[in-house]
C-alpha cells in the first residue's frame, strides 16, 4: 500500500520529494504533474534509490488556503517527513497547493475561496462584441478569443486591469455586466499517488480486446512506457502553455485503460488513446481553459468515452464544455477526488451526467480519503494496484484517479454495442453491490472492474 507499506520509508520519501520540489525552479513544478525527476516511477534525484512517488498527484483542496506554507507547531521543513507520516492525503494536497501559491505568486493567485487560479485572468463565456468593446474601455485586455471546436461555445480570456487581482476583476465584471458569465481560470490537480512495487504473485491475464476503440484522456502526456504501453497506439496533443511534458500520472492512468503486457492489463487493452496534455511544463498547467479546449479536441476526434482524473472547483467554462459533450452523446468519466468523505463535491465529477468514480482497496473497502455524495456512480479498484511507471517498470498506485480509467475502459467496450445510456445500464448490471443495498453515496451503483486490479507484488521484477 502506498502510504502504509512501509509507512515510515514512504513518508520519509514523500517528505524528501516535497522538500526537493520546494527548491526547484518555477518551470519544474506544476499543479498535478511535477517535474520529470520526481513523478511516479521516476525516482528521486541523485540516485537515492528510494520508493518512487508522484508528489504532484494531489487534488485541489476545498478549504481556504493560506498563501504561506506552514507545518504544525514544532515542525520544520527539515523534519517534515516525519510529520507527513501521519498526515492524511488531503492535508498533503493542501500543503502542496499552499506552496504553489507561495512560490509561484507571479503567475498564480487564490480566488475568493482560496482555490489556485491563473493570476490576473478571467474566463468569459458567450459574451457579445459590444460587451467586449465596453470591457476593453474599462481596462480589460483580451488575451485570447476562441471557439471550442464545434461545441458552440465562445470563450474569451480577459486580462485584469493593471493593479487588480482576479477577485477584484471578477467583482468589477459582474458590476459592468450583471448578466454575463465570468469565472476564474481555475487550476485542477490530479487525484492520486504512487510508489515502487514489491512482492511476488500472479494476477489473471486479460480476456478482452479493445483494438479499434478510441478512448480520450485529459491529463499530462503519457509515456510509451515499456512493457505496459509499448504496443499501445497514442495520439497526443498539448493544450498547456509551453507545450507537452511527460507525466507519471498520465502514464499510469493510460496503462489502466489500454495497457497490456503479460500478467498486466488495463480495462480496455489495445484501445487507441487520444491524450490531451493540459499541464505541460509551467506552473499554470491544468487550467479550466486548457481542459475545455482539450475536451473540444477530443469531441472532434470522435472519442465516445473520455477519462478525466482531475479535480477542482466548479467553473462556468468547464461546465459549459462538459454539458456540450454530454449533449452530443459522449460519455465523460471522472474521479470523485481524495479530499475526504466530508468534503464538498469536486468537479468535473459532480456535474450532472458525468460518470463519477470512487476507489476501493483490495478488500473492496472504499478508500477513506475518497469523496462521497449522491453524485457517485460506480466504484473501481483504486489502491493495492499496479500501473505503468516512467522507467519501464511498474508502480503501486492509490487514489480515485486510478479507479476512473478502469470504468472508462469498461464503458468504452460497452459503448461499442450501444449508446451512452445503454452502456451505463449494462455496467450497472455488472456492478457488485457494496455498502447499503442499492445505489448509495459511498459506492454508487457498486464495484466494477475488480478483475483489472493487478497485485503490485506480481510485478516487482517486471522490467
C-alpha positions in Angstrom: 0.0 0.0 0.0 1.4 3.3 -1.0 1.1 5.1 2.3 1.4 2.2 4.7 3.9 -0.4 3.4 6.4 0.5 4.7 4.8 3.6 6.2 7.9 5.2 7.6 10.0 4.7 4.5 7.3 6.1 2.2 6.6 9.0 4.4 10.3 9.9 4.5 10.4 9.7 0.7 7.3 11.9 0.4 8.8 14.5 2.7 12.0 14.5 0.7 10.1 14.8 -2.5 8.1 17.8 -1.2 11.2 19.4 0.1 13.1 18.9 -3.1 10.1 20.3 -5.0 10.3 23.5 -2.9 13.8 24.1 -4.2 13.0 23.6 -7.9 12.6 26.5 -10.4 9.2 27.7 -11.3 9.1 25.8 -14.6 9.9 22.5 -12.9 6.9 22.0 -10.7 3.3 22.2 -11.9 -0.1 21.6 -10.4 -0.8 17.9 -10.6 2.2 16.9 -12.6 5.6 17.6 -11.1 9.0 17.7 -12.7 10.3 14.7 -14.7 12.7 13.7 -11.9 10.0 13.4 -9.2 6.9 11.6 -10.5 5.7 8.1 -10.1 8.3 5.6 -11.2 11.0 8.2 -12.0 12.8 8.0 -8.7 14.4 10.8 -6.6 17.3 12.9 -7.9 20.8 11.9 -7.1 20.2 8.2 -7.3 18.8 7.9 -3.7 17.1 4.6 -4.6 14.0 5.5 -2.5 10.5 4.4 -3.4 9.2 6.4 -6.3 6.2 8.7 -5.9 4.3 11.4 -7.6 4.3 14.5 -5.3 2.2 16.4 -7.8 -0.6 13.9 -8.0 -2.6 15.8 -5.4 -6.2 17.1 -5.7 -7.3 20.7 -5.3 -8.2 21.4 -1.6 -11.7 22.7 -0.9 -10.9 24.6 2.3 -9.4 28.1 2.1 -5.6 28.0 1.5 -3.1 30.3 3.2 -0.5 31.9 1.0 2.4 30.7 3.1 3.2 27.1 3.6 3.3 26.1 7.2 3.5 22.9 9.3 2.2 22.2 12.8 3.9 23.8 15.8 7.4 22.5 16.3 7.7 21.0 12.8 10.2 22.4 10.4 10.9 21.6 6.8 13.9 19.5 7.9 11.7 17.1 9.8 8.6 17.4 7.7 8.9 13.8 6.5 8.1 12.6 10.0 5.2 14.9 10.2 3.8 13.7 6.9 3.8 10.1 8.1 0.5 10.7 9.9 -0.8 13.3 7.5 -3.9 12.4 5.5 -3.6 12.7 1.8 -6.0 15.6 1.7 -3.7 17.6 4.0 -0.7 16.9 1.9 -2.6 18.3 -1.1 -3.4 21.4 1.0 0.3 21.9 1.8 1.3 21.4 -1.9 -1.3 23.9 -3.1 -0.1 26.4 -0.5 3.4 26.0 -1.6 2.4 26.7 -5.2 0.6 29.8 -4.2 3.6 31.0 -2.3 6.4 30.2 -4.7 4.6 31.0 -8.0 2.8 34.1 -6.8 3.9 35.8 -10.0 1.6 33.6 -12.1 -0.8 32.0 -9.6 -3.2 33.6 -7.0 -6.1 32.5 -4.9 -9.8 33.0 -5.7 -12.3 34.1 -3.1 -12.4 30.6 -1.7 -8.7 30.1 -1.6 -8.5 28.0 -4.7 -5.4 28.4 -7.0 -6.2 30.3 -10.3 -4.1 31.8 -13.1 -3.1 35.3 -11.9 -5.0 38.2 -13.5 -7.0 36.0 -15.8 -10.8 35.9 -16.1 -12.8 33.5 -18.3 -15.8 34.9 -20.1 -18.3 32.6 -21.8 -20.5 33.7 -24.6 -20.1 37.5 -24.4 -21.1 39.5 -27.5 -18.9 42.0 -29.4 -20.5 45.1 -27.9 -19.9 43.9 -24.4 -16.4 43.0 -25.2 -15.8 46.6 -26.5 -17.2 48.0 -23.2 -14.9 45.8 -21.2 -11.9 46.9 -23.2 -12.8 50.5 -22.5 -13.0 49.6 -18.8 -9.4 48.4 -18.9 -9.7 44.7 -19.5 -7.4 43.2 -22.1 -8.4 40.3 -24.5 -5.7 37.7 -24.1 -7.3 35.1 -26.3 -10.6 34.5 -28.0 -11.5 31.0 -29.2 -14.5 28.9 -30.2 -14.3 25.5 -28.6 -14.4 23.3 -31.7 -17.9 22.7 -32.8 -19.3 22.8 -29.3 -21.0 26.1 -29.9 -19.1 27.8 -27.0 -17.2 31.1 -27.4 -14.6 31.5 -24.7 -12.6 34.7 -24.1 -9.7 35.0 -21.7 -9.6 38.5 -20.2 -6.6 40.1 -18.5 -7.5 42.1 -15.4 -6.8 45.8 -15.4 -3.4 46.8 -14.0 -3.2 46.5 -10.2 -6.4 44.4 -9.9 -6.4 40.9 -8.5 -8.6 38.2 -10.2 -11.1 38.5 -7.3 -11.3 42.3 -7.8 -11.6 41.9 -11.6 -14.5 39.4 -11.2 -16.3 41.9 -9.0 -15.8 44.7 -11.5 -17.0 42.5 -14.4 -20.2 41.5 -12.6 -20.9 45.1 -11.9 -20.4 46.1 -15.5 -22.3 43.1 -16.9 -24.5 41.5 -14.3 -26.0 39.0 -16.8 -22.6 37.9 -18.1 -20.9 34.6 -17.4 -17.5 35.2 -15.9 -15.3 33.0 -13.8 -11.7 32.4 -12.6 -9.3 30.4 -14.7 -9.1 27.7 -12.0 -6.3 25.2 -11.8 -7.1 21.5 -11.5 -5.0 18.8 -10.0 -4.6 15.0 -10.3 -6.0 12.8 -7.6 -3.6 10.0 -6.7 -0.1 9.0 -5.7 2.2 6.0 -6.4 5.2 4.1 -5.1 7.5 1.4 -6.1 6.1 -2.1 -6.4 7.2 -5.1 -4.3 6.3 -8.8 -3.7 5.7 -11.8 -6.0 2.3 -13.4 -7.1 0.4 -13.8 -10.4 -2.7 -11.9 -11.5 -5.2 -13.1 -14.1 -4.5 -12.5 -17.8 -6.8 -10.2 -19.8 -9.8 -11.7 -21.6 -10.9 -8.7 -23.6 -9.5 -7.0 -26.7 -10.3 -3.3 -27.3 -8.4 -2.9 -30.6 -10.2 -0.4 -32.8 -11.8 1.5 -30.0 -10.9 5.2 -29.3 -10.8 6.5 -25.7 -10.0 10.1 -24.7 -7.7 11.0 -21.8 -7.4 14.5 -20.2 -4.2 14.6 -18.2 -0.5 15.2 -18.9 1.4 13.5 -21.8 1.7 9.7 -21.4 5.0 7.9 -22.0 5.2 4.9 -24.3 6.3 3.1 -21.2 7.6 -0.5 -21.6 6.3 -3.0 -21.3 2.8 -2.0 -20.3 2.2 0.7 -23.0 4.9 -0.3 -25.6 2.2 -1.6 -28.1 -0.5 1.0 -27.3 -1.2 3.5 -30.0 -1.5 7.0 -28.6 -2.4 10.3 -30.4 -1.2 13.1 -28.2 -1.7 16.9 -28.3 -0.8 19.7 -25.9 -3.2 22.4 -24.7 -1.0 23.8 -22.0 1.4 26.8 -22.0 4.9 25.7 -23.1 3.9 22.5 -24.9 3.8 19.0 -23.7 5.5 17.2 -20.8 5.5 13.5 -20.0 3.5 12.9 -16.8 3.9 9.9 -14.5 0.2 10.3 -13.5 -1.0 10.3 -17.1 1.3 7.3 -17.9 -0.2 5.3 -15.0 -3.8 6.2 -15.9 -3.2 5.4 -19.6 -1.9 1.9 -18.7 -5.0 1.2 -16.6 -7.1 1.9 -19.7 -5.2 0.4 -22.6 -2.1 -1.2 -21.3 -1.2 -4.9 -21.7 1.9 -6.9 -21.1 2.0 -10.4 -19.7 0.0 -10.5 -16.5 -0.7 -6.8 -16.5 -3.6 -5.3 -18.3 -5.9 -2.3 -18.3 -9.7 -2.5 -18.6 -9.6 -1.9 -22.5 -6.3 -3.4 -23.6 -5.3 -2.4 -27.1 -7.6 0.6 -27.4 -6.2 3.7 -29.1 -5.7 6.6 -26.7 -6.3 10.2 -27.6 -4.3 12.0 -24.9 -4.8 15.7 -24.2 -2.0 17.2 -22.2 -3.4 20.1 -20.2 -0.4 20.5 -17.9 2.8 21.0 -19.8 5.9 22.3 -18.1 4.6 25.5 -16.5 3.0 26.2 -13.1 -0.2 27.3 -14.7 -0.9 24.0 -16.3 -4.2 22.3 -15.6 -6.4 25.4 -16.1 -10.1 25.3 -16.8 -9.3 26.9 -20.2 -6.9 24.2 -21.2 -9.2 21.4 -20.1 -12.1 22.9 -22.0 -10.0 23.1 -25.2 -8.9 19.5 -24.7 -12.5 18.4 -24.4 -13.4 20.1 -27.6 -10.5 18.4 -29.4 -11.5 15.0 -28.1 -15.0 15.6 -29.3 -13.7 16.4 -32.8 -11.5 13.3 -32.6 -14.7 11.2 -32.1 -13.7 9.6 -28.8 -17.0 8.3 -27.4 -15.6 7.9 -23.9 -13.2 10.4 -22.1 -11.5 9.9 -18.8 -10.7 12.9 -16.6 -8.8 12.0 -13.4 -8.6 15.7 -12.4 -10.4 17.6 -9.6 -11.1 21.1 -8.6 -13.9 23.6 -8.1 -16.9 24.2 -10.3 -16.2 26.5 -13.2 -18.6 28.1 -15.7 -16.4 27.4 -18.8 -15.7 23.8 -17.8 -19.3 23.2 -17.0 -20.4 24.5 -20.4 -17.9 22.3 -22.2 -19.0 19.2 -20.1 -22.6 19.8 -20.9 -22.0 20.3 -24.6 -20.1 16.9 -24.8 -22.8 15.1 -22.8 -25.5 16.6 -25.1 -23.6 15.0 -28.1 -23.7 11.6 -26.5 -20.1 11.5 -25.3 -19.5 9.7 -22.0 -17.4 11.6 -19.5 -15.8 9.6 -16.7 -14.2 11.5 -13.8 -12.6 10.7 -10.4 -14.5 12.0 -7.3 -11.3 13.1 -5.7 -9.5 12.4 -2.4 -10.5 15.3 -0.2 -12.3 13.0 2.3 -15.9 11.9 2.9 -16.9 15.2 4.5 -15.6 17.5 1.7 -17.9 19.2 -0.7 -18.1 17.6 -4.2 -15.3 18.1 -6.6 -15.6 18.8 -10.3 -16.0 17.8 -13.1 -17.1 14.5 -11.4 -20.0 16.3 -9.6 -21.5 17.8 -12.8 -24.8 16.1 -13.8 -24.3 13.5 -16.4 -20.6 12.8 -15.6 -19.9 9.3 -14.5 -18.3 9.8 -11.1 -16.0 7.1 -9.8 -14.7 6.3 -6.3 -11.9 3.9 -5.4 -11.7 0.8 -3.2 -8.8 -1.2 -1.9 -8.0 -4.9 -2.5 -10.7 -5.9 0.1 -13.5 -3.9 -1.6 -13.4 -1.2 1.1 -13.9 2.4 0.0 -10.7 4.5 0.3 -11.1 6.6 3.5 -9.9 9.7 1.6 -12.4 9.3 -1.3 -15.1 11.8 -1.8 -18.7 10.8 -1.2 -22.1 12.1 -2.3 -25.2 11.4 -4.3 -23.2 12.0 -7.5 -21.1 8.9 -7.0 -21.9 6.4 -9.8 -19.5 3.5 -9.5 -16.6 2.1 -7.5 -13.5 0.5 -9.0 -10.1 -0.6 -7.7 -8.1 2.5 -6.6 -5.4 1.0 -4.3 -3.2 -2.0 -3.8 -2.8 -1.9 -7.6 0.0 -1.8 -10.2 0.2 0.7 -13.1 2.9 1.6 -15.6 5.8 3.7 -14.3 8.1 6.0 -16.3 11.2 4.0 -16.0 9.9 0.9 -17.9 8.7 -0.8 -14.8 5.5 -0.7 -12.6 4.4 1.4 -9.6 1.8 0.8 -6.9 -0.9 3.5 -7.1 -3.5 4.9 -4.8 -6.3 7.3 -5.3 -9.6 7.8 -7.2 -7.5 8.9 -10.2 -6.8 5.3 -10.9 -10.3 4.0 -10.4 -11.8 6.2 -13.0 -9.8 4.8 -16.0 -10.9 1.3 -15.2 -14.6 2.4 -15.5 -13.8 4.5 -18.6 -12.2 1.5 -20.4 -15.1 -0.8 -19.5 -17.7 1.8 -20.7 -15.8 2.1 -24.0 -16.2 -1.6 -24.6 -19.9 -1.4 -23.8 -20.3 1.7 -26.0 -19.2 -0.3 -29.0 -22.5 -2.1 -28.6 -24.8 0.8 -28.0 -25.4 4.3 -26.7 -24.0 6.0 -23.6 -27.2 5.3 -21.7 -27.2 1.7 -22.8 -23.6 1.3 -21.8 -24.2 2.8 -18.3 -27.2 0.5 -17.8 -25.2 -2.5 -18.8 -22.3 -1.6 -16.5 -24.8 -1.1 -13.7 -26.0 -4.7 -14.3 -22.4 -5.9 -14.0 -21.7 -4.0 -10.8 -21.4 -5.8 -7.5 -23.5 -4.0 -4.8 -21.5 -2.9 -1.8 -22.5 -1.0 1.3 -26.1 -0.2 1.7 -28.5 -2.1 -0.7 -28.9 -0.3 -4.0 -27.2 2.9 -5.1 -25.6 4.8 -2.2 -23.3 7.8 -1.7 -20.3 5.7 -0.9 -20.1 3.1 -3.6 -22.7 4.4 -6.1 -24.2 1.5 -8.0 -21.4 -0.8 -6.9 -18.0 -2.2 -7.8 -16.9 -2.8 -11.4 -13.5 -3.8 -12.9 -12.3 -5.8 -9.9 -10.5 -8.2 -12.3 -8.4 -5.4 -13.7 -6.5 -4.9 -10.4 -3.0 -6.3 -10.8 -1.4 -7.1 -7.5 1.8 -4.9 -7.3 3.5 -7.9 -5.8 3.3 -9.7 -9.1 5.4 -7.2 -11.0 8.3 -6.4 -8.7 10.8 -7.9 -11.2 8.9 -7.0 -14.3 11.4 -4.7 -16.1 
